[in-house]
Amino acid sequence: MADHLEQFRQAARQWLAAHATPMALKDAPVIGLIREVNSTAEVDEVRAWNRAKFDGGWAGITWPTRYGGQGLTAAEQLAWRQEVAAFDTPEDGCVVGPALAGPVLLGHGTDQQRDRHVRQILNGDHIWCQLFSEPEAGSDLASLRTTARAERDHWIVNGQKIWSSVAQFADFGLLLARTDPAAPRHHGITCFLLDMHAPGVTVRPIHQMNGQQTFNEVFFDGVVIPDEDRVADPGGGWRVAMHTVTSERIDLGLRRGVNVQRLLALASTLVDGIRPADDPGLRDRLVDVYVRAEALDALGRAGAERAIEGGASGPYGPIAKLIGAGLMNDAADLAVDCQGTRGLLTGQDAPEGGLWQAGFLSSPARRIGGGTDEIQRNVIAERFLGLPRG
């Protein structure tokens, strides 16, 4: 097994060296380790990268070969993630398709749905978004109000979603809607595959305080969805959603790290003749961020080993998300403080082109998306520690 993994790694390195540029410290993301997608050009880069991986035999490491995947194990998937991290690629752009929609289709979809969508997710033809959260149903997802009414061989959808990343660029969306208002709220929800170009779908980008427009509001006015695009049985959407949310929290948690080496370099740079790392208070905060980053990395390795052994994800998802989101906020705050008065600047006037300031303005959202900190604590307490509800 060890020899096989080393051969896999060597082949991956050779392919990456031929198709990507090694990641220089100055180009590496600082917070979250994900480059946000905010333009059609950036989406086109994601599509081209996914197509290159697909053509080169590196897409869908653990997905069935029938759909263009490699049919390998979580061990190879982890090895790929580690190797690709050393290169400057859009690997983490538009992740809903490969990280969420694809696994949902493989686990709950019909053969027809899988034949229609899975290969297109891998080869970059289809970009996906997630249509779960609503203005009054974010963390309390089960209280969603978007409705889908059955009519013969199709459904009529009305309602609104919010915080839908890259929805303005998406070809398809994974949608949750209430199909039985009389049923207990967790049992009256159904999951659908939505064509984002269908009549009645309106997407409005949200202007964020970091200057980007990654999130969106999405409105549905009499949108028709064929019944063949329903995932699982009517009323079975909560089970599908939990599959998705579990994958999302693991994925988001392990992506929500901090570029510690770049933060250390920043803290070692003279600011008005003073090195920030020489300040005892800043140095203590730097050590705290370093230790927590190492803990998050260790948690990721433990979760990966559990997956390789075939075990359930357990508490790794919510713990990783909780630790990662808090770490990002504290690291961004520390980075701005390390810049002294120049920390008040933004854009190209700020140190490093304002990357840390952008991270500072982006990091609060990391404690909300995918379930708030409070939700993660409740999940850990109730589901894994067996504590009673308050």
N, C-alpha and C positions, 0 to 999 in steps of 0.2 A: 504493500500500500504506500509506504513512504517513497519507494523508488518511483511508483506511478505518479504520485503527487509532484515530485521534483521534476519529472519529465513534463508534466502538465504546466508547471510554473515556467520552465525554460521555454516551452513553446509559446506560452502567453507573452513572456518578455520579448521574444523575437518578433512576434506579430505586432505587439504594441510599439516596439522600437521602429518598426517600418511604417506604422500608420498614425503615430502620435508623437508629441514632443514631451520630453521629460519635464516634470513639474519643478520649476524653479521656486525658491522660497518667496521671491517677490511677486510671483503670480498665484501663489496658493491662497485659497479663501481663508478668511480669518475667523469667521463665526459661522457655525452651522455646517461648514464644510460642504455647502451646496451653493451653486451659482443660480440665482433666481433667473427665470425666463420672463422677459418683458417685451419682446419684439418678435415679429415674424422671422427676421433674420436669425435670431437665436433659436427659434423653433426649427428652422431649416437645418441648422447645425446639428440639433438633436436627431432629426430624421436621418441626415447623412451619416452620422455616427452609428446609429442603430442599423442602418443598411449595410455599412461597412462590416460591423460585427457579424451580422447575419450572413453576408456573403463569405466572410472569413471563417465561419464556423465557431463563433464565440458568443452567440446570442442564446439566451435561454438555457443556461448551463444545466439546470435541473429539469427543464421542461421536456415533454415527450418528443422524440425525433419525428413523429408524425406531423408535428406542426413547425418543424424547423429548429427545434431545440436540440440539446446535446444528450439528453437522457442520462446525465451524470448525477453525482450526489452533492449533498451540502458541503462536503469537504472541498470539492473542486470549486463550488460557488464561492466559498470563503477565500480560497487561494486566488481566484480571479479578482475579487474585491480588493485584496491586499496588493496584488500586482498593478492593477489599473490605477490605484491611488497614487502611484508614483509618476503618473503622466497627466498632462494637461488636456483633459477631454470633457465633453458634456455628458459624461456617464450618468450624472445625477440630475439631469434636466428632464422635466416632464415625466416624473416617476410613477404617476398613477397607473398608467398602462401596465408596465412590467412589474411593479411592486404590489398593486392591488387588483386591478381589473383582470389581469391574466390569471393569477391564482384563483380568483372567484370563479372565472369561467371553467378552469380546469377542475375545480372542486365541486361546482354546483351547476354548471351550464349543460346544455344539451349538446349532442354531437354536431348538430347544425350550427349552433352558436359558436362552438369551438372552431369548426371548420371556417366559419366566416370571419372570425376576429383574431384568433390567437396568433396565427402566422403574421398577420398585418400589424399586430402589436410589436412583435419581435423585429420585423424588417423595417420599421419606421413609417409605414404607410398610415397608421392610425395613431393619433394623439388622443389621450383620454383625460377626463376630469372626474372628480368625485362630487356628487350632488346629494349630500347628506344634511349638513347643518342648515338651520333656518334662523330668522331673526329672533324667534322665541323658542327655538329648539336647537341650541348648540350643544352644550354638554348634556342636556336632558333630551337626547335624541329621540327617545320613545314618545315625546309629546309633539312630534312633527305634525304639521297641518296640511301639507301638500297632498292633494287627493288624486286618486286614479279610479275612474268609474268604468266598470265593464259594460261594453256594448258589442254584442255578437262576437266577432273575432278580433276585437281591438279594445284599447283602453283610452279614455279621455282624461288628460292630466291638466290640473289647474293648481297654481300655487307659486311659491317663491323659495329659492335657496340663497345662501350667502356664504362668503369666504371660500368660494370655489376656485382653487388655484388653476391657472392657465385655461379657464373655461372659454376665454375669448379666442383661443387658438385650437380648441379641441374639436375632434371629429365626432367623438362619442363620449357619453357620460354614464356613470354608474349611478342610478337614481333610486332613492327610497321614497315611496309614497304610501299614504294610508288608503287601503282598499276596503276596509270594513270598519266603519266608525263605531259599530255596536260591540265589536270584539274588545277584550282587554287590550290595553294600548300596545303591549309587546307582541300581540298576536294578530293585529289588524294591519300589518305593514308588509308591503310586497316590494321586491327589487326588480328593476327593469334596466334594459340596455337602451339608452336614448340616443338617437341621431341628433346631434347638436345643430344640424342645419334644417331640422324639421320646421314646418310652419308653426308659428305660435311660440317659438323659443326666442327670448330676448336676453342678451348678455350685456351687462353694464359694468365696465371695470371700475374698481374702487381706488381712488387716489389715496395712497398711504403716506404716512408722515415721513417715510424714508425716501419719498420721491418716486417710488415705483408703483406699478399697477399690476401686481401679481394676482391679487384676489379679485373676485367678481361677485356681483349679484346676478342671479339667473331667474327669469320669470317665465311661467308657463301659462299660456292662455288658450285652452282648448287643444292642447297638443295631442295628436293621435299616435299611439304606440301599438304596433301589431302584437297580438298575444304571443306570437313566436319569439318576441323579444323580452318576455317575462322570464326571470331567473328563479328557478325552484317553484314550489306551489304557491298559490295565492295565500297570503298571510304568513309565508315563511321567510319574509325579508329580514326579520330580526336575527335569525340564525346566520344568514348570509352576511349581514352587517357586522356581527361579532367576529366572523372569520376575517372580514376586511379590516376592522378596527384593530384586532390583535396583530395582524401583519403590519399595519400602519404604525402602531406604537413601537414595535420592535425596530422597524425601519427608521422611523423618525428619531427614536432614542439613540440609535447607534450612529446616525448621521449628525446628531446635534452636539458634536464635540467642539473643541477649540484648537486653533493652530498654536499650540503652546510654544513651539520654536520661534514663531514670528512674534509672539507676545514677549518672549524673553529678549529677543533682539530689540524690540521697541523699548523695553525697560532698561536696556543697556546703552541706549543712545542718549547723548548729552542734550538736555533741555535747559536753555538759559544757563549753561555752565554746570548743571547738576545732573547726575545720573540717577534716574528714578529708582533703580534697584538699590541705591545706597540709602534711600529713605526707609527707616525701620517699619513704618506702617505699610507702605507700598510693598516692601519685601515680604512681610507676613501674608499679605493678600496674594502675592505672586505664588508663594509656596502653597497656599490653600488651593488656588486654581490648578497648580501643577498636580497636586495629590489627587484632587477630584477627577482631573482628566485621566490620570493613570487608573483610577478606580473604574471609571466609565469604560476604559479600554479593556480592563480585566473582566468587567461584566460582559462586554461584547464577546470576548473570547470564551467565557463560560457558556453564554447562550449559544454560541456557534458550536461548541463541543457537544452541547445537549442536542442540538439539531442534527449534528452528524451522527450521533448515537440513536437518532430516531425518537427522542423524547419530546414531550409536549413543551411549548414555550414557557409555561408556568408564569412566574411573576417577572421574568426578565423584561418584557415589553414595558409595562407601566413603570418599573423601577428605572429602566434606562431612560425613558422619556422624562421622568421626574428629575433625575440627576442631570441629564443633558440640558434640559431647558433652563434650570437654575444656574448651571455652570456657564451657559452662554451669556445670560444676563450679567452675572458677576464679572466675567472676563471682559466683556465689552465696557462695563463701567470702569473697571480697573485700567483698561487701555486708554480711555479718554482722560482719566486722572493722570496717567503717566505722561501725557502730552502737555501738562501744565496749562497755561493760558491759551496755547494753540489748540487745545482740545475743544475750544468754543467754535473753531472754524469748521467749515464743511467743504465738500467738493475738493477741487484741485488745490485750493488754498490751504487745506489741512495736511498734516503729515500723512505720507503714504496715500495721497490722493483722496483722503477722507474715507478710506475703507473701514477703519474702526468706528468712525462716526456712523456710517451706514449700518454697521453691525449693532451699534448701540440703539439706533432707532428701530431696527428690525427685531431685536431679541425679545421684546415684550410679547410679541405675537407667538413666539415659540412656546410660551407657557399656556397658550390657549388652544392653538390648532392641534387636532388629534385628541382632544380631551384636556381640560384644564388640570392644573396641579391638584386642585381639590378632588377632582374625579379620580386621578391616579391614586391619591392617598386612600380614597374610599374603596377603590378596587383592591388595592393591596391589603387593606385592613379586613374587608369583608370576605373576599374570595380566597385569599391565601393565608391570612392569619386567623380567620374564623371569628373575628370580633363582631359583636352585635351592632346593628344599626343604631345610630344615635337618636 
